[in-house]
Amino acid sequence: MEEAEPASRRIAEVVTSWPGVEAGPGRGGELCFRIGRREFGHLHGDRVAHFGFPRELGATLRDQGHVSPHPDRPGHPSWAARTIESEADVRAVIGLLRLNYERVVARFGLPGQASDEQ
């Protein structure tokens, strides 16, 4: 029987297909997703994803049950986590990363664009 591809690999394949996205190791060994120098989320193996959202968006996502508090800053609504335990979680993490990707691109543009230097 063939083993399923790890969640982190499936997520990374999708996310790195988006224009301007690079993936690489973070300071704590996590897999970070960046547009230029701006990180928009990261994975801790196949078990959890972490995000930073604007305060109001993070609070809304938390209230709606899409994310849970970040373990390092549980009282801060901008920081969020999503556990990865199922295929539905993989899809949700990709969706949350896409949400952050689109938000960052809308604000700062893609690498090489004049707004990336701000």
N, C-alpha and C positions, 0 to 999 in steps of 0.2 A: 504494500500500500504506500502510495506517495504522500509525503508529509506536506501540509499546506505551507505556502510561503509565509514567513513571519509578518506580523502586522506592521512593524516598522518599515520593512522593505516595501510592502504594498503602498503604504502611505507616502513614503519617500519617492517612489516611482511616479505617483500622480503629482505630488506637489512640485517636484523638480522639473516637471514638464511645462510648468507655467512660465511665461516670459520673465527673465531676469532673476529667477530663483536659484540660489545656490544652497547646498547642504554641506555641513561640515561639523566637526567636533566642537563642543563648547568647553568652557573651563572645567566643568564638572563631569565630563565624559558623555554628556547628552548629545543628541544629534540636533543641531540648530538649523532652522530654515531662515534664510536672509534674502533681502532684496538690497543689494549694495551692502551698506554697513548696518542696515536696520533689521534686527531679528523680529520675526512675527510669530514665533512659536518654536517649541522644541519637544523632542521625545526622549523619554527615559526608557530605552529599550522598547519592548513590546507591551509594556504595562501601563504607561501613563503619558499624557501630553500636557504641557504647560503653556499658558498663553498670558499675554498682557493686553488688556482692552482699555479703552477709555472708561472712566469710572461708571458713568451711567449705563453704557452698553454691558459692561461686566456685571453690574448689579441686575440688569434685566435678564441676561443669560442665566445667571445664578437663580433668580426667582422663577424662571421658566423650567429649571431643571436640566439645562443643557450642559452646565459646568458645575463644579463644586469648588469650595474654597481651595486656594493654593496652600499646601502644607506649611510653607515657610512664612506666609503672611495671611492667615485665615480671616482676619478681620478687614482686610483691604479688598474692596470690591473689584478693583482693576485686575488683580492677579487671580488666575483661575486654573483649574485642573480638570481633566477628563480621563477617567480610568478606561483602559482598553481591555475588554473582556470578551467581546463578540464582534461579529461582522458589522452589526449595527453601530458599535462604538467606532470601528474603523471608518465607516462612512461619516459618522458625526464628527470625528476628529478632522477628516479631510474638509468637511463643510466649515468647521470653525477656523481652520487654517485659511480656507478660501476667503472667508469673511474678513479676516485680518489682512490677508494679502491685498484684497481689493481696497480696503481702507487705507493701507499704506501707499499703494500705487496712486490712489486718487489724491492723496495729500502731497506726496513727495516725487511721484513719477518713477519711471524705471531707471536703472543705472545708466549713466551716460547722458541723461537728460539734464538740462540746466538746473531743474529744481532739486536734483539729487545732492547738490552741493550745500544746500541749506542746513 
